Amino acid sequence: MSVYTELTHSDIESILSSYHLGALQSFEGIAAGIENSNFFVNTEQGRFVLTIFERLDANELPYFMRLMRHLSAKGLSCPDVMMCDDNALLFKLIHDGEKKCGCIVSCLPGKILDALNEGQLQASGVALAQLHLAGKDFEMQRENPTGEIWLQEMVQKVMERCEEAYGKDAALLLQDELKQQQCYISHVLPTGVIHGDLFVDNILFEGEDVAGIIDFYYAHSAPWVMDIAISLNAQAVVLGDADEKRMHVFLKGYTSLRPLKAEEEASLPMLLRVSALRFWVSRLYDALFPREGAMTQLKDPKEYERKLRLHRGKKYLVD
């Protein structure tokens, strides 16, 4: 992800001294995404990913560490968390006088793709269903960090600057869609752990096959179909003529392992809009209130404005 905390060779050596991972050989910052500071770290025992958490509350971090260990133990191809010498899953450091937490996880094979073809979309759908099934018996809970209250507050924060930067039509769309979603009455839906951020840069592929799922720091307890909506918007909807076919391909993969209930199918069209609005607002905030960072990559808010406009008034059915 984006690097906000710059670490030196000696910084990483100091962190590694609390692990049994061998001597540091090399490292490099990972410049992708907009959260946390990530580094590839090569030691005598292999390649790992070192993460410094920039936004998350330290009290939330054990949830993510235990979730990854749980999913990995269930056979899902995801990062496993390395333990320190004292069996802790997190390390602490002081950087420029500021206390921070981090972790070291296994580095998975495969590579990130810029876009997915239909075979890869179907494989991604299967992998998401595997994640949901593997997390069914995970006992810890985490509330949705971008729920209704968050959304209302964020829309208020971005509204004025949004109109100045992106025009009156964008601001009116924000207001109108928020009102419509506030009137939406959701069904009681099958719920469990969701990834919450399954964009193409959080999936590793080897050819047509998913080699691993990464970046679980948006995971929380929510309806599984919400995760499907997030993933469809992030992977299948590319604002082209084949979008509906691409969505059906992803769903075909997912439902091959976990068929959807009727109420999930009925909720999907609105949840596509809910997902689009939340990510549009999040990107607007990052664009309008940027943070300083050594290697930062902001994502275009207008992409999700266009996706929201696409979904308004449409219905998508599962075959």
Secondary structure, 3 states (H helix, E strand, C coil): CCECCCCCHHHHHHHHCCCCCCCEEEEEECCCCCCCEEEEEEECCEEEEEEECCCCCHHHHHHHHHHHHHHHHCCCCCCCECCCCCCCCCEEEEECCEEEEEEEEECCCCECCCCCCHHHHHHHHHHHHHHHHHCCCCCCCCCCCCCHHHHHHHHHHHHHHHHHHHCHHHHHHHHHHHHHHHHCCCCCCCEEEECCCCCHHHEEEECCEEEEECCCCCCEEEEHHHHHHHHHHHHHCCCCCCHHHHHHHHHHHHHCCCCCCHHHHHHHHHHHHHHHHHHHHHHHHHHHCCCCCCECCCCCHHHHHHHHHHHCCCCCCCC
